[in-house]
Amino acid sequence: MATFLLIMIYLAFISLGLPDSLLGAAWPVMQSDYGEPLETAGYLYMCIAAGTILSSLASGWMNNKLGTGKVTFISVTMTAVALLGFSYSPSLIWLIICAIPLGLGAGAVDASLNNYVALHYKAHHMSWLHCFWGVGASVGPMVMAFYIVNQGSWRSGYLTIAIIQFSLAILLLIALPLWALVARKSTNESEHIEGLSEVLDPTVKPLKIKGVKFALMTFFFLCGAESTMGLWGSSYLVNSKGLSAAEAAKWVSFFFIGMTVGRLISGFITMKVSNKVLIRSGQLTALIGAALILLPLPIPLSLTGFIFVGLGLAPIYPCLIHETPIRFGKVHSQSIIGYQMALAYTGTTFLPPLLGIVASKTTLWIFPVFILIYILGMFVSSEKVNRIIKIRSHSNNINPSI
Protein backbone atom coordinates (compact mmCIF):
# COMPACT_ATOMS: atom_id res chain seq x y z
CA MET A 1 0.00 0.00 0.00
CA ALA A 2 2.67 2.50 1.05
CA THR A 3 4.85 1.32 -1.84
CA PHE A 4 2.07 1.78 -4.40
CA LEU A 5 1.38 5.28 -3.13
CA LEU A 6 5.10 6.08 -3.22
CA ILE A 7 5.16 5.00 -6.89
CA MET A 8 2.26 7.40 -7.51
CA ILE A 9 4.20 10.20 -5.83
CA TYR A 10 7.28 9.45 -7.92
CA LEU A 11 5.16 9.59 -11.08
CA ALA A 12 3.63 12.85 -9.84
CA PHE A 13 7.09 14.38 -9.47
CA ILE A 14 8.01 13.34 -13.02
CA SER A 15 4.76 14.91 -14.25
CA LEU A 16 5.54 18.03 -12.20
CA GLY A 17 8.78 18.45 -14.14
CA LEU A 18 7.33 17.70 -17.60
CA PRO A 19 5.61 21.09 -18.22
CA ASP A 20 8.32 23.22 -16.56
CA SER A 21 10.63 23.31 -19.58
CA LEU A 22 8.02 23.05 -22.37
CA LEU A 23 7.54 26.77 -22.97
CA GLY A 24 11.23 27.42 -23.49
CA ALA A 25 11.55 24.48 -25.87
CA ALA A 26 8.46 25.39 -27.90
CA TRP A 27 8.68 29.19 -27.93
CA PRO A 28 10.89 29.60 -31.04
CA VAL A 29 8.10 27.96 -33.08
CA MET A 30 5.21 29.42 -31.03
CA GLN A 31 6.65 32.92 -31.45
CA SER A 32 6.54 32.57 -35.22
CA ASP A 33 3.01 31.12 -35.22
CA TYR A 34 1.59 33.90 -33.07
CA GLY A 35 3.75 36.69 -34.50
CA GLU A 36 4.79 37.82 -31.03
CA PRO A 37 8.13 39.38 -29.96
CA LEU A 38 10.73 37.31 -28.13
CA GLU A 39 10.03 38.82 -24.68
CA THR A 40 6.41 37.62 -24.71
CA ALA A 41 7.65 34.24 -23.42
CA GLY A 42 8.87 36.08 -20.33
CA TYR A 43 5.40 37.52 -19.70
CA LEU A 44 3.83 34.06 -20.03
CA TYR A 45 6.43 32.66 -17.65
CA MET A 46 5.60 35.36 -15.11
CA CYS A 47 1.87 34.53 -15.36
CA ILE A 48 2.68 30.88 -14.62
CA ALA A 49 5.00 31.91 -11.77
CA ALA A 50 2.35 34.21 -10.25
CA GLY A 51 -0.13 31.34 -10.10
CA THR A 52 2.49 29.06 -8.61
CA ILE A 53 3.39 31.53 -5.87
CA LEU A 54 -0.26 32.14 -4.94
CA SER A 55 -1.15 28.43 -4.71
CA SER A 56 2.02 27.71 -2.73
CA LEU A 57 1.04 30.34 -0.18
CA ALA A 58 -2.47 28.87 0.05
CA SER A 59 -1.31 25.23 0.24
CA GLY A 60 -1.62 25.04 4.03
CA TRP A 61 -5.24 26.16 3.94
CA MET A 62 -6.05 23.85 0.99
CA ASN A 63 -4.50 20.82 2.65
CA ASN A 64 -6.39 21.43 5.88
CA LYS A 65 -9.64 21.64 3.93
CA LEU A 66 -9.15 18.83 1.41
CA GLY A 67 -6.18 16.68 2.38
CA THR A 68 -3.06 15.92 0.32
CA GLY A 69 -4.68 13.30 -1.91
CA LYS A 70 -7.51 15.52 -3.14
CA VAL A 71 -5.22 18.56 -3.54
CA THR A 72 -2.81 16.47 -5.64
CA PHE A 73 -5.60 15.03 -7.81
CA ILE A 74 -7.24 18.42 -8.39
CA SER A 75 -3.89 20.10 -9.10
CA VAL A 76 -2.74 17.49 -11.63
CA THR A 77 -6.16 17.63 -13.33
CA MET A 78 -5.95 21.43 -13.46
CA THR A 79 -2.47 21.20 -14.98
CA ALA A 80 -3.69 18.71 -17.59
CA VAL A 81 -6.60 20.98 -18.56
CA ALA A 82 -4.23 23.96 -18.84
CA LEU A 83 -1.81 22.03 -21.07
CA LEU A 84 -4.71 20.89 -23.23
CA GLY A 85 -5.73 24.52 -23.49
CA PHE A 86 -2.21 25.46 -24.58
CA SER A 87 -2.36 22.88 -27.39
CA TYR A 88 -5.57 24.42 -28.80
CA SER A 89 -5.02 28.13 -27.96
CA PRO A 90 -5.91 30.24 -31.01
CA SER A 91 -4.31 33.44 -29.69
CA LEU A 92 -1.96 34.89 -27.11
CA ILE A 93 -4.81 35.86 -24.78
CA TRP A 94 -5.82 32.20 -24.52
CA LEU A 95 -2.23 31.25 -23.68
CA ILE A 96 -2.30 33.79 -20.85
CA ILE A 97 -5.63 32.43 -19.59
CA CYS A 98 -4.28 28.85 -19.63
CA ALA A 99 -1.02 29.92 -17.96
CA ILE A 100 -2.91 30.82 -14.75
CA PRO A 101 -4.30 27.34 -13.93
CA LEU A 102 -1.01 25.82 -15.06
CA GLY A 103 0.79 27.82 -12.37
CA LEU A 104 -1.90 27.30 -9.74
CA GLY A 105 -1.82 23.53 -10.25
CA ALA A 106 1.96 23.29 -10.19
CA GLY A 107 2.38 25.26 -6.95
CA ALA A 108 -0.31 23.39 -5.04
CA VAL A 109 0.89 19.89 -5.94
CA ASP A 110 4.54 20.82 -5.34
CA ALA A 111 3.97 22.11 -1.81
CA SER A 112 1.53 19.34 -0.85
CA LEU A 113 3.69 16.46 -2.06
CA ASN A 114 6.83 17.88 -0.50
CA ASN A 115 5.16 18.16 2.89
CA TYR A 116 3.60 14.68 2.70
CA VAL A 117 6.93 13.04 1.85
CA ALA A 118 8.74 15.05 4.54
CA LEU A 119 6.28 13.76 7.13
CA HIS A 120 5.83 10.15 6.07
CA TYR A 121 8.91 8.97 4.15
CA LYS A 122 12.64 8.92 4.75
CA ALA A 123 15.13 11.52 3.56
CA HIS A 124 16.49 9.50 0.64
CA HIS A 125 13.04 9.43 -0.98
CA MET A 126 12.95 13.24 -0.91
CA SER A 127 16.27 13.44 -2.78
CA TRP A 128 15.23 10.83 -5.32
CA LEU A 129 11.85 12.48 -5.86
CA HIS A 130 13.54 15.73 -6.79
CA CYS A 131 15.88 13.75 -9.01
CA PHE A 132 12.77 12.40 -10.77
CA TRP A 133 11.53 15.98 -11.19
CA GLY A 134 14.76 16.52 -13.13
CA VAL A 135 13.91 13.49 -15.28
CA GLY A 136 10.55 15.04 -16.12
CA ALA A 137 12.12 18.44 -16.84
CA SER A 138 14.59 16.72 -19.19
CA VAL A 139 12.01 14.56 -20.98
CA GLY A 140 9.59 17.44 -21.62
CA PRO A 141 11.81 19.24 -24.18
CA MET A 142 12.63 15.89 -25.82
CA VAL A 143 8.91 15.22 -26.38
CA MET A 144 8.44 18.73 -27.74
CA ALA A 145 11.51 18.43 -30.00
CA PHE A 146 10.21 15.12 -31.41
CA TYR A 147 6.95 16.67 -32.57
CA ILE A 148 8.54 19.86 -33.85
CA VAL A 149 11.06 17.88 -35.92
CA ASN A 150 8.69 15.19 -37.18
CA GLN A 151 5.41 17.08 -37.46
CA GLY A 152 6.47 20.71 -37.35
CA SER A 153 3.93 21.18 -34.56
CA TRP A 154 4.44 22.37 -31.00
CA ARG A 155 0.74 21.78 -30.32
CA SER A 156 1.16 18.01 -30.51
CA GLY A 157 3.90 18.24 -27.88
CA TYR A 158 1.58 20.05 -25.44
CA LEU A 159 -1.24 17.62 -26.27
CA THR A 160 0.94 14.59 -25.51
CA ILE A 161 2.05 15.98 -22.14
CA ALA A 162 -1.60 16.83 -21.37
CA ILE A 163 -2.63 13.21 -22.07
CA ILE A 164 0.13 11.99 -19.75
CA GLN A 165 -1.16 14.32 -17.03
CA PHE A 166 -4.77 13.16 -17.49
CA SER A 167 -3.60 9.53 -17.22
CA LEU A 168 -1.83 10.32 -13.96
CA ALA A 169 -4.92 12.12 -12.67
CA ILE A 170 -6.97 8.93 -13.20
CA LEU A 171 -4.39 6.90 -11.23
CA LEU A 172 -4.41 9.51 -8.45
CA LEU A 173 -8.21 9.33 -8.31
CA ILE A 174 -8.00 5.55 -7.83
CA ALA A 175 -5.33 6.01 -5.13
CA LEU A 176 -7.28 8.63 -3.13
CA PRO A 177 -8.10 6.35 -0.13
CA LEU A 178 -4.43 5.44 0.34
CA TRP A 179 -3.19 8.87 1.43
CA ALA A 180 -4.91 8.89 4.80
CA LEU A 181 -4.17 5.18 5.42
CA VAL A 182 -0.44 5.58 4.80
CA ALA A 183 -0.34 8.76 6.91
CA ARG A 184 -1.93 6.95 9.87
CA LYS A 185 0.45 4.00 9.65
CA SER A 186 3.54 6.11 9.08
CA THR A 187 6.07 6.11 11.92
CA ASN A 188 8.89 7.81 10.01
CA GLU A 189 10.62 10.17 12.46
CA SER A 190 7.33 10.56 14.33
CA GLU A 191 8.84 10.62 17.81
CA HIS A 192 11.26 13.41 17.01
CA ILE A 193 8.70 15.45 15.12
CA GLU A 194 6.11 15.08 17.87
CA GLY A 195 8.65 16.01 20.53
CA LEU A 196 9.58 19.21 18.78
CA SER A 197 5.94 20.01 18.04
CA GLU A 198 5.27 19.97 21.77
CA VAL A 199 8.01 22.56 22.30
CA LEU A 200 6.53 24.87 19.65
CA ASP A 201 3.21 26.53 20.48
CA PRO A 202 0.76 25.29 17.80
CA THR A 203 -1.27 28.52 18.12
CA VAL A 204 1.68 30.67 17.03
CA LYS A 205 1.49 31.91 13.44
CA PRO A 206 4.05 30.05 11.27
CA LEU A 207 5.82 33.26 10.24
CA LYS A 208 6.24 34.21 13.92
CA ILE A 209 8.31 31.08 14.68
CA LYS A 210 11.97 31.98 15.10
CA GLY A 211 14.04 30.87 12.14
CA VAL A 212 11.21 30.60 9.60
CA LYS A 213 12.00 33.89 7.87
CA PHE A 214 15.66 32.92 7.48
CA ALA A 215 14.52 29.55 6.09
CA LEU A 216 12.43 31.40 3.51
CA MET A 217 15.40 33.54 2.49
CA THR A 218 17.47 30.38 2.09
CA PHE A 219 15.02 29.15 -0.56
CA PHE A 220 14.87 32.58 -2.19
CA PHE A 221 18.63 32.69 -2.76
CA LEU A 222 18.96 28.95 -3.51
CA CYS A 223 16.44 28.92 -6.35
CA GLY A 224 17.62 32.31 -7.56
CA ALA A 225 21.13 30.88 -7.92
CA GLU A 226 19.84 27.77 -9.73
CA SER A 227 17.75 29.68 -12.25
CA THR A 228 20.42 32.35 -12.81
CA MET A 229 22.94 29.63 -13.66
CA GLY A 230 20.49 28.14 -16.16
CA LEU A 231 19.41 31.42 -17.77
CA TRP A 232 22.71 33.30 -18.06
CA GLY A 233 25.41 30.59 -17.96
CA SER A 234 25.61 30.12 -21.74
CA SER A 235 25.62 33.86 -22.47
CA TYR A 236 28.42 34.37 -19.95
CA LEU A 237 30.56 31.62 -21.48
CA VAL A 238 30.01 32.92 -25.02
CA ASN A 239 30.50 36.63 -24.32
CA SER A 240 33.11 36.52 -21.57
CA LYS A 241 35.02 33.28 -22.14
CA GLY A 242 34.86 33.10 -25.92
CA LEU A 243 33.23 29.67 -26.19
CA SER A 244 30.98 28.77 -29.09
CA ALA A 245 27.23 28.66 -28.42
CA ALA A 246 27.20 24.87 -28.74
CA GLU A 247 30.13 24.42 -26.34
CA ALA A 248 28.59 26.85 -23.84
CA ALA A 249 25.25 25.02 -23.95
CA LYS A 250 27.06 21.75 -23.29
CA TRP A 251 28.67 23.08 -20.11
CA VAL A 252 25.41 24.55 -18.85
CA SER A 253 23.83 21.13 -19.44
CA PHE A 254 26.60 19.69 -17.25
CA PHE A 255 25.35 22.00 -14.49
CA PHE A 256 21.86 20.46 -14.74
CA ILE A 257 23.27 16.95 -15.05
CA GLY A 258 25.31 17.65 -11.92
CA MET A 259 22.14 18.59 -10.05
CA THR A 260 20.21 15.52 -11.22
CA VAL A 261 23.03 13.04 -10.59
CA GLY A 262 23.85 14.81 -7.31
CA ARG A 263 20.31 14.25 -6.04
CA LEU A 264 20.45 10.59 -7.04
CA ILE A 265 23.73 10.12 -5.14
CA SER A 266 22.68 12.21 -2.14
CA GLY A 267 19.66 9.93 -1.71
CA PHE A 268 22.06 7.13 -0.84
CA ILE A 269 24.24 9.40 1.30
CA THR A 270 21.26 10.44 3.46
CA MET A 271 21.11 6.85 4.72
CA LYS A 272 24.41 7.46 6.53
CA VAL A 273 24.72 11.25 6.85
CA SER A 274 22.32 13.78 8.38
CA ASN A 275 20.48 16.38 6.31
CA LYS A 276 22.34 19.14 8.12
CA VAL A 277 25.74 17.81 7.06
CA LEU A 278 24.57 17.33 3.46
CA ILE A 279 23.12 20.85 3.28
CA ARG A 280 26.28 22.46 4.62
CA SER A 281 28.57 20.31 2.46
CA GLY A 282 26.51 21.17 -0.62
CA GLN A 283 26.68 24.88 0.13
CA LEU A 284 30.45 24.79 0.56
CA THR A 285 30.81 22.80 -2.68
CA ALA A 286 28.67 25.36 -4.51
CA LEU A 287 30.78 28.19 -3.09
CA ILE A 288 33.93 26.50 -4.37
CA GLY A 289 32.30 26.15 -7.79
CA ALA A 290 31.30 29.84 -7.85
CA ALA A 291 34.85 30.81 -6.88
CA LEU A 292 36.25 28.68 -9.74
CA ILE A 293 34.00 30.53 -12.20
CA LEU A 294 34.88 33.94 -10.74
CA LEU A 295 38.66 33.66 -10.43
CA PRO A 296 40.88 34.32 -13.48
CA LEU A 297 41.79 30.65 -13.88
CA PRO A 298 42.39 28.61 -17.04
CA ILE A 299 39.13 27.96 -18.90
CA PRO A 300 38.97 24.21 -18.05
CA LEU A 301 38.98 25.06 -14.32
CA SER A 302 36.37 27.77 -14.79
CA LEU A 303 34.16 25.34 -16.65
CA THR A 304 34.59 22.76 -13.91
CA GLY A 305 33.02 25.34 -11.62
CA PHE A 306 29.69 24.80 -13.40
CA ILE A 307 29.74 21.11 -12.41
CA PHE A 308 30.74 21.94 -8.83
CA VAL A 309 27.87 24.42 -8.46
CA GLY A 310 25.41 21.85 -9.82
CA LEU A 311 26.65 19.08 -7.55
CA GLY A 312 26.71 21.43 -4.57
CA LEU A 313 23.19 22.76 -5.01
CA ALA A 314 21.78 19.27 -5.71
CA PRO A 315 21.05 18.03 -2.16
CA ILE A 316 20.12 21.36 -0.57
CA TYR A 317 16.51 21.78 -1.74
CA PRO A 318 15.25 18.26 -0.90
CA CYS A 319 17.18 18.13 2.40
CA LEU A 320 15.83 21.51 3.51
CA ILE A 321 12.27 20.41 2.70
CA HIS A 322 12.70 17.15 4.61
CA GLU A 323 14.01 19.06 7.63
CA THR A 324 11.04 21.44 7.79
CA PRO A 325 8.73 19.38 10.05
CA ILE A 326 11.71 18.47 12.24
CA ARG A 327 12.81 22.08 12.61
CA PHE A 328 9.42 23.76 12.98
CA GLY A 329 6.97 20.96 13.91
CA LYS A 330 4.54 19.00 11.77
CA VAL A 331 1.61 21.21 12.88
CA HIS A 332 3.08 24.08 10.90
CA SER A 333 5.02 22.16 8.24
CA GLN A 334 2.48 22.38 5.39
CA SER A 335 2.10 26.14 5.69
CA ILE A 336 5.84 26.70 6.06
CA ILE A 337 6.68 24.44 3.10
CA GLY A 338 4.10 26.38 1.08
CA TYR A 339 5.80 29.65 2.05
CA GLN A 340 9.19 28.13 1.15
CA MET A 341 7.85 27.11 -2.29
CA ALA A 342 6.50 30.62 -2.80
CA LEU A 343 9.85 32.23 -1.94
CA ALA A 344 11.64 29.68 -4.11
CA TYR A 345 9.51 30.67 -7.11
CA THR A 346 9.92 34.34 -6.24
CA GLY A 347 13.70 33.94 -6.32
CA THR A 348 13.42 32.04 -9.62
CA THR A 349 11.25 34.79 -11.10
CA PHE A 350 13.08 37.93 -10.02
CA LEU A 351 16.77 37.22 -9.32
CA PRO A 352 17.78 36.16 -12.87
CA PRO A 353 16.21 39.30 -14.44
CA LEU A 354 18.05 41.40 -11.83
CA LEU A 355 21.35 40.14 -13.21
CA GLY A 356 20.12 40.83 -16.74
CA ILE A 357 19.26 44.43 -15.88
CA VAL A 358 22.65 45.08 -14.25
CA ALA A 359 24.53 43.26 -17.02
CA SER A 360 22.81 45.38 -19.68
CA LYS A 361 24.28 48.47 -17.98
CA THR A 362 27.71 46.93 -17.34
CA THR A 363 28.94 43.56 -18.65
CA LEU A 364 28.24 39.84 -18.29
CA TRP A 365 31.54 39.52 -16.43
CA ILE A 366 29.43 40.16 -13.31
CA PHE A 367 27.67 36.78 -13.74
CA PRO A 368 29.93 34.84 -11.33
CA VAL A 369 29.80 37.74 -8.84
CA PHE A 370 26.01 37.48 -8.67
CA ILE A 371 26.16 33.68 -8.40
CA LEU A 372 28.61 34.01 -5.51
CA ILE A 373 26.43 36.62 -3.77
CA TYR A 374 23.31 34.46 -4.13
CA ILE A 375 25.05 31.35 -2.78
CA LEU A 376 26.54 33.34 0.10
CA GLY A 377 23.07 34.72 0.89
CA MET A 378 21.74 31.17 0.97
CA PHE A 379 24.61 29.97 3.18
CA VAL A 380 24.28 32.82 5.71
CA SER A 381 20.48 32.43 5.93
CA SER A 382 20.80 28.66 6.41
CA GLU A 383 23.41 29.04 9.13
CA LYS A 384 21.14 31.54 10.93
CA VAL A 385 18.44 28.87 11.03
CA ASN A 386 20.92 26.28 12.34
CA ARG A 387 21.97 28.63 15.14
CA ILE A 388 18.36 29.41 16.14
CA ILE A 389 17.40 25.72 16.18
CA LYS A 390 20.49 24.85 18.22
CA ILE A 391 19.71 27.50 20.85
CA ARG A 392 16.05 26.43 21.02
CA SER A 393 16.97 22.75 21.28
CA HIS A 394 19.43 23.36 24.10
CA SER A 395 17.00 25.57 26.01
CA ASN A 396 14.37 22.80 25.83
CA ASN A 397 16.86 19.95 26.42
CA ILE A 398 16.24 18.43 22.98
CA ASN A 399 19.08 16.86 21.06
CA PRO A 400 19.19 18.72 17.72
CA SER A 401 19.55 16.07 15.01
CA ILE A 402 19.73 18.67 12.29
BELKADA-V656555 format. One record per backbone hydrogen bond with DSSP energy under -1.0 kcal/mol. CO is the residue of the C=O (numbers start at 1). NH is the residue of the N-H. If there is no record, write none. Layout:
# BELKADA-V656555
CO_NH + CO_NH
This chain:
# BELKADA-V656555
1_5 + 2_6 + 3_7 + 4_8 + 5_9 + 6_10 + 7_11 + 8_12 + 9_13 + 10_14 + 11_15 + 12_16 + 13_17 + 14_18 + 19_22 + 21_25 + 22_26 + 23_27 + 26_29 + 26_30 + 27_31 + 29_33 + 30_34 + 31_35 + 31_36 + 37_40 + 38_41 + 39_43 + 40_44 + 41_45 + 42_46 + 43_47 + 44_48 + 45_49 + 46_50 + 47_51 + 48_52 + 49_53 + 50_54 + 51_55 + 52_56 + 53_57 + 54_58 + 58_62 + 59_63 + 60_64 + 61_65 + 62_66 + 63_67 + 67_71 + 68_72 + 69_73 + 70_74 + 71_75 + 72_76 + 73_77 + 74_78 + 75_79 + 76_80 + 77_81 + 78_82 + 79_83 + 80_84 + 81_85 + 82_86 + 83_87 + 84_88 + 91_95 + 92_96 + 93_97 + 94_98 + 95_99 + 98_102 + 99_103 + 100_104 + 101_105 + 102_106 + 103_107 + 104_108 + 105_109 + 106_110 + 107_111 + 108_112 + 109_113 + 110_114 + 111_115 + 112_116 + 113_117 + 114_118 + 115_119 + 116_120 + 117_121 + 122_125 + 123_127 + 124_128 + 125_129 + 126_130 + 127_131 + 128_132 + 129_133 + 130_134 + 131_135 + 132_136 + 133_137 + 134_138 + 135_139 + 136_140 + 139_143 + 140_144 + 141_145 + 142_146 + 143_147 + 144_148 + 145_149 + 146_150 + 147_151 + 147_153 + 154_158 + 155_159 + 156_160 + 157_161 + 158_162 + 159_163 + 160_164 + 161_165 + 162_166 + 163_167 + 164_168 + 165_169 + 166_170 + 167_171 + 168_172 + 169_173 + 170_174 + 171_175 + 175_178 + 177_181 + 178_182 + 179_183 + 180_184 + 181_185 + 182_186 + 187_190 + 189_193 + 190_194 + 191_195 + 192_196 + 193_197 + 194_198 + 196_200 + 201_204 + 205_208 + 206_209 + 209_212 + 211_215 + 212_216 + 213_217 + 214_218 + 215_219 + 216_220 + 217_221 + 218_222 + 219_223 + 220_224 + 221_225 + 222_226 + 223_227 + 224_228 + 225_229 + 226_230 + 227_231 + 228_232 + 229_233 + 232_236 + 233_237 + 234_238 + 235_239 + 236_240 + 237_243 + 244_248 + 245_249 + 246_250 + 247_251 + 248_252 + 249_253 + 250_254 + 251_255 + 252_256 + 253_257 + 254_258 + 255_259 + 256_260 + 257_261 + 258_262 + 259_263 + 260_264 + 261_265 + 262_266 + 263_267 + 265_269 + 266_270 + 268_271 + 269_272 + 269_273 + 274_278 + 275_279 + 276_280 + 277_281 + 278_282 + 279_283 + 280_284 + 281_285 + 282_286 + 283_287 + 284_288 + 285_289 + 286_290 + 287_291 + 288_292 + 289_293 + 290_294 + 291_295 + 295_297 + 298_302 + 299_303 + 300_304 + 301_305 + 303_306 + 304_308 + 305_309 + 306_310 + 307_311 + 308_312 + 309_313 + 310_314 + 315_319 + 316_320 + 317_321 + 318_322 + 319_323 + 321_324 + 323_327 + 324_328 + 325_329 + 332_336 + 333_337 + 334_338 + 335_339 + 336_340 + 337_341 + 338_342 + 339_343 + 340_344 + 341_345 + 342_346 + 343_347 + 344_348 + 345_349 + 346_350 + 347_351 + 350_354 + 351_355 + 352_356 + 353_357 + 354_358 + 355_359 + 356_360 + 358_362 + 363_366 + 364_367 + 366_370 + 367_371 + 368_372 + 369_373 + 370_374 + 371_375 + 372_376 + 373_377 + 374_378 + 375_379 + 376_380 + 377_381 + 378_382 + 379_383 + 380_384 + 381_385 + 382_386 + 383_387 + 384_388 + 385_389 + 386_390 + 387_391 + 388_392 + 389_393 + 390_394 + 391_395 + 392_396 + 393_398 + 394_397
